[in-house]
Amino acid sequence: QVQLVESGGGLVQAGGSLRLSCAASAASGSIFNIRRMGWYRQAPGKQRELVAVIMLGGSTNYADSVQGRFTISRDNAKNTVYLQMNSIKPEDTAVYYCNVLLWREYWGQGTQVTVSS
């Protein structure tokens, strides 16, 4: 079983920055070659949506709404994915979920990001 532990959410003023982290681990031993790591978010009353993903080889994909403001990165040695969020807007308020793809998808428990205007 794979566990994802997210951290870094919180309350931030519009225009500020936050950095989210998500570390993957397995009780059975080491994890290798996570094919895809990413972040999704779900705002109240809305469907969960893609924020950004990063593949094992380093290629990335971003939602148009965060392009140029958010940066996704990963540390394969630590099985950790990061989301650097800059120039945050009130509409970025949501629960952010970590997602990884191994032989199947796994989801984190979510971390709340609240942006005050």
TORKELO-961653 format. One line per field, with one value per atom (N, C-alpha, C, O): residue number from 1; residue in one letter; atom name; z, x negated, y. Coordinates in steps of 0.001 Angstrom, whole numbers. Example, Ala and Ser with C-alpha at 12.3 -4.5 7.8 and 13.67 -1.06 7.14 Angstrom:
i	[1  1  1  1  2  2  2  2]
aa	[A  A  A  A  S  S  S  S]
at	[N  CA  C  O  N  CA  C  O]
z	[7800  7800  7800  8465  7080  7140  7870  8039]
x	[-13190  -12300  -13200  -14236  -12850  -13670  -12900  -13409]
y	[-5690  -4500  -3300  -3319  -2250  -1060  30  1138]
END
This chain:
i	[1  1  1  1  2  2  2  2  3  3  3  3  4  4  4  4  5  5  5  5  6  6  6  6  7  7  7  7  8  8  8  8  9  9  9  9  10  10  10  10  11  11  11  11  12  12  12  12  13  13  13  13  14  14  14  14  15  15  15  15  16  16  16  16  17  17  17  17  18  18  18  18  19  19  19  19  20  20  20  20  21  21  21  21  22  22  22  22  23  23  23  23  24  24  24  24  25  25  25  25  26  26  26  26  27  27  27  27  28  28  28  28  29  29  29  29  30  30  30  30  31  31  31  31  32  32  32  32  33  33  33  33  34  34  34  34  35  35  35  35  36  36  36  36  37  37  37  37  38  38  38  38  39  39  39  39  40  40  40  40  41  41  41  41  42  42  42  42  43  43  43  43  44  44  44  44  45  45  45  45  46  46  46  46  47  47  47  47  48  48  48  48  49  49  49  49  50  50  50  50  51  51  51  51  52  52  52  52  53  53  53  53  54  54  54  54  55  55  55  55  56  56  56  56  57  57  57  57  58  58  58  58  59  59  59  59  60  60  60  60  61  61  61  61  62  62  62  62  63  63  63  63  64  64  64  64  65  65  65  65  66  66  66  66  67  67  67  67  68  68  68  68  69  69  69  69  70  70  70  70  71  71  71  71  72  72  72  72  73  73  73  73  74  74  74  74  75  75  75  75  76  76  76  76  77  77  77  77  78  78  78  78  79  79  79  79  80  80  80  80  81  81  81  81  82  82  82  82  83  83  83  83  84  84  84  84  85  85  85  85  86  86  86  86  87  87  87  87  88  88  88  88  89  89  89  89  90  90  90  90  91  91  91  91  92  92  92  92  93  93  93  93  94  94  94  94  95  95  95  95  96  96  96  96  97  97  97  97  98  98  98  98  99  99  99  99  100  100  100  100  101  101  101  101  102  102  102  102  103  103  103  103  104  104  104  104  105  105  105  105  106  106  106  106  107  107  107  107  108  108  108  108  109  109  109  109  110  110  110  110  111  111  111  111  112  112  112  112  113  113  113  113  114  114  114  114  115  115  115  115  116  116  116  116  117  117  117  117]
aa	[Q  Q  Q  Q  V  V  V  V  Q  Q  Q  Q  L  L  L  L  V  V  V  V  E  E  E  E  S  S  S  S  G  G  G  G  G  G  G  G  G  G  G  G  L  L  L  L  V  V  V  V  Q  Q  Q  Q  A  A  A  A  G  G  G  G  G  G  G  G  S  S  S  S  L  L  L  L  R  R  R  R  L  L  L  L  S  S  S  S  C  C  C  C  A  A  A  A  A  A  A  A  S  S  S  S  A  A  A  A  A  A  A  A  S  S  S  S  G  G  G  G  S  S  S  S  I  I  I  I  F  F  F  F  N  N  N  N  I  I  I  I  R  R  R  R  R  R  R  R  M  M  M  M  G  G  G  G  W  W  W  W  Y  Y  Y  Y  R  R  R  R  Q  Q  Q  Q  A  A  A  A  P  P  P  P  G  G  G  G  K  K  K  K  Q  Q  Q  Q  R  R  R  R  E  E  E  E  L  L  L  L  V  V  V  V  A  A  A  A  V  V  V  V  I  I  I  I  M  M  M  M  L  L  L  L  G  G  G  G  G  G  G  G  S  S  S  S  T  T  T  T  N  N  N  N  Y  Y  Y  Y  A  A  A  A  D  D  D  D  S  S  S  S  V  V  V  V  Q  Q  Q  Q  G  G  G  G  R  R  R  R  F  F  F  F  T  T  T  T  I  I  I  I  S  S  S  S  R  R  R  R  D  D  D  D  N  N  N  N  A  A  A  A  K  K  K  K  N  N  N  N  T  T  T  T  V  V  V  V  Y  Y  Y  Y  L  L  L  L  Q  Q  Q  Q  M  M  M  M  N  N  N  N  S  S  S  S  I  I  I  I  K  K  K  K  P  P  P  P  E  E  E  E  D  D  D  D  T  T  T  T  A  A  A  A  V  V  V  V  Y  Y  Y  Y  Y  Y  Y  Y  C  C  C  C  N  N  N  N  V  V  V  V  L  L  L  L  L  L  L  L  W  W  W  W  R  R  R  R  E  E  E  E  Y  Y  Y  Y  W  W  W  W  G  G  G  G  Q  Q  Q  Q  G  G  G  G  T  T  T  T  Q  Q  Q  Q  V  V  V  V  T  T  T  T  V  V  V  V  S  S  S  S  S  S  S  S]
at	[N  CA  C  O  N  CA  C  O  N  CA  C  O  N  CA  C  O  N  CA  C  O  N  CA  C  O  N  CA  C  O  N  CA  C  O  N  CA  C  O  N  CA  C  O  N  CA  C  O  N  CA  C  O  N  CA  C  O  N  CA  C  O  N  CA  C  O  N  CA  C  O  N  CA  C  O  N  CA  C  O  N  CA  C  O  N  CA  C  O  N  CA  C  O  N  CA  C  O  N  CA  C  O  N  CA  C  O  N  CA  C  O  N  CA  C  O  N  CA  C  O  N  CA  C  O  N  CA  C  O  N  CA  C  O  N  CA  C  O  N  CA  C  O  N  CA  C  O  N  CA  C  O  N  CA  C  O  N  CA  C  O  N  CA  C  O  N  CA  C  O  N  CA  C  O  N  CA  C  O  N  CA  C  O  N  CA  C  O  N  CA  C  O  N  CA  C  O  N  CA  C  O  N  CA  C  O  N  CA  C  O  N  CA  C  O  N  CA  C  O  N  CA  C  O  N  CA  C  O  N  CA  C  O  N  CA  C  O  N  CA  C  O  N  CA  C  O  N  CA  C  O  N  CA  C  O  N  CA  C  O  N  CA  C  O  N  CA  C  O  N  CA  C  O  N  CA  C  O  N  CA  C  O  N  CA  C  O  N  CA  C  O  N  CA  C  O  N  CA  C  O  N  CA  C  O  N  CA  C  O  N  CA  C  O  N  CA  C  O  N  CA  C  O  N  CA  C  O  N  CA  C  O  N  CA  C  O  N  CA  C  O  N  CA  C  O  N  CA  C  O  N  CA  C  O  N  CA  C  O  N  CA  C  O  N  CA  C  O  N  CA  C  O  N  CA  C  O  N  CA  C  O  N  CA  C  O  N  CA  C  O  N  CA  C  O  N  CA  C  O  N  CA  C  O  N  CA  C  O  N  CA  C  O  N  CA  C  O  N  CA  C  O  N  CA  C  O  N  CA  C  O  N  CA  C  O  N  CA  C  O  N  CA  C  O  N  CA  C  O  N  CA  C  O  N  CA  C  O  N  CA  C  O  N  CA  C  O  N  CA  C  O  N  CA  C  O  N  CA  C  O  N  CA  C  O  N  CA  C  O  N  CA  C  O  N  CA  C  O  N  CA  C  O  N  CA  C  O  N  CA  C  O  N  CA  C  O  N  CA  C  O  N  CA  C  O]
z	[0  0  0  753  -844  -963  -184  -261  552  1289  749  389  694  263  1413  1954  1780  2877  2325  1850  2392  1861  2983  4140  2617  3567  2816  1603  3552  2982  2739  2387  2918  2713  3838  4830  3669  4705  4161  3060  4945  4590  4069  4690  2944  2338  1721  1276  1699  1067  -443  -942  -1148  -2600  -2966  -2365  -3959  -4373  -3683  -4069  -2679  -1936  -2562  -3696  -1786  -2282  -1244  -39  -1753  -920  -1659  -2886  -903  -1502  -897  310  -1748  -1318  -1573  -2547  -669  -826  -658  64  -1317  -1187  -1293  -2313  -235  -197  -260  487  -1163  -1323  -618  -677  48  714  695  507  898  924  2111  2335  2855  4022  3619  4395  2393  1955  1504  1290  1354  914  39  105  -767  -1580  -2771  -3236  -3239  -4447  -5501  -5223  -6699  -7791  -8971  -9222  -9692  -10984  -10952  -11652  -10145  -10163  -11514  -11843  -12287  -13677  -13795  -14647  -12943  -13012  -11594  -10771  -11319  -10041  -10358  -11320  -9551  -9884  -8759  -7678  -9052  -8129  -8820  -9973  -8090  -8505  -7403  -6290  -7714  -6683  -6865  -7957  -5755  -5786  -4913  -3700  -5560  -4858  -4456  -5056  -3461  -3023  -4174  -4892  -4337  -5374  -6769  -7732  -6898  -8225  -8297  -7279  -9524  -9723  -9499  -9623  -9172  -9038  -10411  -11421  -10431  -11703  -11607  -10533  -12748  -12839  -12587  -13104  -11789  -11620  -12428  -13297  -12129  -12829  -12623  -11585  -13624  -13508  -14042  -14867  -13555  -14017  -14196  -13316  -15351  -15676  -15147  -14713  -15186  -14691  -15418  -14818  -16695  -17463  -17292  -17812  -16563  -16273  -17057  -16771  -18039  -18781  -17888  -17004  -18139  -17285  -18105  -19312  -17410  -18007  -16937  -15792  -17324  -16377  -16871  -18073  -15927  -16268  -16744  -16258  -17688  -18207  -17094  -17136  -16115  -15058  -14138  -13420  -14152  -13262  -14035  -13444  -15352  -16174  -15912  -15927  -15670  -15428  -13972  -13603  -13144  -11722  -10826  -9800  -11227  -10439  -11151  -12378  -10342  -10883  -10152  -8924  -10920  -10343  -10533  -11572  -9524  -9608  -8788  -8011  -8966  -8226  -7868  -8561  -6771  -6339  -6333  -5412  -7343  -7482  -6371  -5992  -5861  -4773  -3503  -2689  -3350  -2163  -2458  -1563  -3706  -4101  -3665  -3123  -3910  -3467  -4643  -5505  -4654  -5663  -4949  -3853  -5596  -5031  -5972  -7185  -5390  -6183  -5598  -4526  -6312  -5912  -6495  -7711  -5614  -6020  -5766  -4619  -6818  -6725  -7278  -8010  -6913  -7389  -7199  -8109  -6012  -5714  -5787  -5389  -6306  -6457  -5583  -5215  -5253  -4458  -5108  -4412  -6427  -7120  -7035  -7501  -6449  -6204  -4919  -4610  -4178  -2956  -3274  -4092  -2620  -2890  -1979  -1300  -1976  -1387  -2489  -3564  -2219  -3198  -2864  -1732  -3882  -3723  -4526  -5694  -3887  -4556  -5246  -4731  -6388  -7151  -7742  -8329  -7583  -8210  -8974  -8616  -10027  -10852  -10802  -11280  -10205  -10215  -11095  -12308  -10523  -11273  -11233  -11971  -10358  -10266  -9675  -9239  -9672  -9123  -7606  -7064  -6947  -5524  -5287  -5988  -4271  -3926  -2489  -1606  -2277  -933  -280  -900  990  1746  1476  1829  855  536  1564  2758  1078  1959  1524  338  2488  2193  1899  2627  830  513  466  -305  1298  1350  1064  1709  93  -320  57  -355  831  1226  297  -126  -1  -936  -193  -817]
x	[-846  0  -890  -1860  -549  -1306  -598  622  -1363  -822  -1394  -2569  -553  -969  -737  366  -1774  -1671  -1910  -3000  -875  -932  -1201  -850  -1822  -2054  -2196  -2407  -2078  -2344  -1133  -1280  55  1237  1415  687  2395  2660  3358  3909  3331  3960  2898  1849  3165  2209  2969  4107  2338  2947  2762  1788  3693  3576  2248  1835  1605  302  -865  -2020  -561  -1600  -1994  -1629  -2758  -3280  -3091  -3039  -2990  -2962  -3704  -3803  -4217  -4840  -4233  -4313  -3632  -3066  -4064  -4817  -4048  -4902  -4066  -3070  -4468  -3787  -4839  -5515  -4970  -5948  -5240  -4296  -5712  -5145  -6015  -7243  -5358  -6082  -5245  -4029  -5939  -5250  -5753  -6958  -4835  -5202  -6001  -6803  -5769  -6408  -7837  -8562  -8257  -9621  -9741  -8907  -10754  -11046  -10103  -9545  -9950  -9178  -10148  -11005  -10012  -10873  -10035  -8942  -10595  -10043  -8546  -7754  -8175  -6797  -6558  -7186  -5659  -5470  -5009  -5482  -4100  -3548  -3232  -2746  -3508  -3167  -2465  -2810  -1493  -777  79  178  688  1591  2912  2958  3965  5312  5908  5385  6992  7652  9161  9682  9831  11294  11782  11573  12434  13025  14456  15052  15013  16383  17378  17411  18182  19196  18684  19448  17408  16838  16229  15975  16004  15364  13859  13263  13269  11819  11195  11662  10128  9494  7992  7401  7396  5950  5328  5802  4265  3463  2177  1879  1424  164  -281  -14  -959  -1538  -2961  -3318  -3763  -5133  -5423  -5151  -5979  -6261  -7633  -8415  -7913  -9185  -10357  -11403  -10187  -11263  -11379  -12310  -10436  -10532  -9587  -9484  -8896  -7955  -6784  -6380  -6250  -5198  -3986  -4068  -2875  -1658  -923  -805  -432  236  1630  1890  2506  3788  3531  2618  4330  4155  4243  3562  5075  5324  4119  4058  3169  2007  703  -350  774  -428  -1132  -511  -2440  -3215  -3244  -4044  -2371  -2344  -2779  -3428  -2413  -2750  -3848  -3935  -4684  -5738  -5737  -5801  -5664  -5718  -7111  -7740  -7587  -8883  -8845  -7916  -9847  -9893  -11321  -12271  -11446  -12727  -12565  -11972  -13082  -12868  -13550  -13073  -14640  -15329  -14482  -14584  -13648  -12798  -11352  -10508  -11060  -9673  -8729  -7652  -9151  -8408  -8134  -8986  -6924  -6546  -6205  -5645  -6556  -6354  -5495  -5478  -4791  -4066  -4365  -3875  -5167  -5451  -4372  -4200  -3655  -2525  -2893  -3074  -3000  -3314  -2159  -1306  -2152  -1096  283  1110  494  1730  2929  2863  4027  5266  6367  6292  7382  8489  9125  9581  9156  9756  8906  9325  7721  6908  7325  6812  8244  8736  9377  10294  8888  9377  8658  7692  9142  8383  7498  7983  6214  5252  4892  4539  4992  4747  3525  3371  2680  1544  2010  2870  1449  1798  532  -284  373  -774  -275  727  -998  -681  -1851  -2949  -1581  -2546  -1930  -1826  -1532  -767  709  1515  1049  2383  2239  1160  3356  3298  3498  4236  2828  3008  3256  2722  4088  4441  4051  4136  3623  3399  4704  5766  4606  5819  6290  7411  5437  5800  5282  5217  4917  4477  5169  5216  5697  6504  5592  4636  5910  5277  6384  7336  6247  7239  6534  5545  7057  6455  7392  8552  6891  7690  7387  6250  8414  8249  7969  7804]
y	[-1180  0  1242  1327  2186  3430  4521  4670  5266  6396  7689  7762  8710  10036  10999  11083  11719  12680  14064  14383  14885  16245  17238  17008  18329  19400  20715  20733  21818  23123  23993  25163  23456  24287  25288  25266  26169  27151  28364  28345  29425  30689  31640  31808  32254  33173  34344  34194  35486  36655  36595  36030  37175  37254  37918  38910  37344  37843  37152  37330  36377  35685  34370  34058  33598  32323  31222  31469  30010  28810  27713  27728  26773  25606  24353  24126  23552  22284  21161  21178  20188  19010  17749  17748  16698  15411  14322  14193  13542  12462  11119  10860  10273  8932  7909  7966  6975  5895  4631  4666  3497  2217  1409  1299  855  55  -1177  -1695  -1635  -2885  -2684  -3655  -1428  -1200  20  923  54  1235  1324  330  2546  2822  3321  4160  2807  3243  3683  3175  4654  5037  5351  4720  6317  6786  7441  8447  6874  7292  8739  9491  9102  10455  10922  10146  12176  12805  14117  14803  14452  15670  16208  15627  17330  18003  18296  18724  18056  18406  19268  19313  19946  20737  20691  20463  20916  20950  22091  22109  23037  24162  23802  22906  24477  24167  24272  25272  23236  23243  22968  23037  22660  22418  21022  20380  20575  19287  19385  20455  18262  18215  18457  17930  19264  19607  19473  19588  19229  19145  20509  21521  20532  21740  21594  22413  20543  20312  18869  18264  18334  17003  17033  17875  16098  15968  14482  13666  14155  12770  12367  13214  11086  10570  11217  11464  11488  12095  13592  14207  14193  15616  16505  17698  15949  16789  17169  16413  18358  18895  19337  19564  19448  19953  20752  20315  21927  22808  23175  23224  23428  24025  25444  26112  25900  27256  28297  29322  28030  29010  29219  30217  28294  28429  28579  28818  28439  28545  29864  30927  29784  30985  31438  32297  30859  31239  30073  30273  28869  27673  26895  26881  26248  25391  24060  24009  22990  21655  21084  21284  20372  19729  18446  18221  17618  16363  16012  16380  15293  14752  13243  12681  12597  11155  10354  9284  10862  10161  10139  9221  11163  11270  10904  10941  10553  10263  11372  11122  12581  13758  14675  14892  15204  16187  17493  17498  18589  19920  20756  20541  21703  22687  24062  24419  24814  26187  27085  27168  27750  28575  30036  30443  30807  32232  33056  32553  34321  35237  34609  34581  34120  33370  34302  35465  33763  34512  33904  32732  34698  34135  32911  32004  32882  31734  30475  29415  30573  29379  28666  27590  29256  28630  27292  27213  26230  24881  23905  24257  22680  21588  21018  20664  20931  20440  18992  18661  18146  16724  16296  16650  15545  14930  13648  12933  13371  12166  11571  12281  10264  9601  8382  7763  8061  6902  5931  6218  4763  3654  2568  2748  1478  467  802  235  1736  2307  3704  4108  4432  5770  5757  4934  6681  6894  8381  9240  8662  10035  10340  9487  11580  12047  12452  12415  12842  13177  14595  14962  15386  16762  17750  17457  18921  19999  21288  21613  22004  23191  24385  24655  25078  26359  27400  27281  28418  29483  30807  31152  31532  32795  33926  33947  34855  36013  37180  37386  37921  39053  40345  41393]
END
